[in-house]
């Protein structure tokens, strides 16, 4: 049986929580920022800070309706087998067991009929899986790299990143417990080399202690600032289990695909 969606997958439920818990769920990075040493630059913690209207509009895009179909479209091993690049597109890449499919399932939790396969064995996604969100955008689940990655992973992903004209943003998922790994650095180098705009998402934040998470966040932020050109300076923190950061990530996806005309990125 399909797991029922988390009660917190709808913003209306989150808004019923008491204030500090609500803020922590929607903006987990801001919650973490409270524990910084004095004098640490907090600007990268709040570059994308949408208001309630933007969060609600973004949620509407992830909620299916009679004239708004959200569905798995197709899978492809080669770019030429991919659906035509008609809509703005975002793709999710990351190491094999980083929790990518679980995060995509959390993003689509208001549309439980969308089939996102979550595998017990890492490295299960061998193809690029395309999900269409109405007439607004497409979301692509890329094969995991590292452990048991498909043999032609590099060619597949490199070709996709270089040739996909409608790709608006790549979401690079990094395990929040272990931080950047050698394979993540290879992915970063590839994105940088191709000049692809991307953003880093730290997953599984429910499994890391606050101290460890803060250490990883600060190290990765420093790395982004010093060593990258194409990475958005703000990290996104998520837990697919507790639903932290998922509403904000939906909003950022809506924003980068041009579906939030009036986002107040204060």
Protein Blocks (a to p, Z undefined) as FASTA:
>chain_A
ZZdddfklpmklmmmpcfklmmmmmmmmlmmmmmpcehiafklmmmbccdfklmmmmmmm
mpccfklccddfbdcfbfklpccffbccddddddfklommmmmmmmmmmmmmbccdddfb
ghklmbdcdddehjlbccdddddehjhiafklmmmmmmmmmmmmklmbdcddddfklopa
fklmmmmmmmmmnopacddddehklmpcfklmmmmmmmmmmmmmmmpmklcfbdcdddfk
nopoklmmmmmmmmmnopafbaccZZ
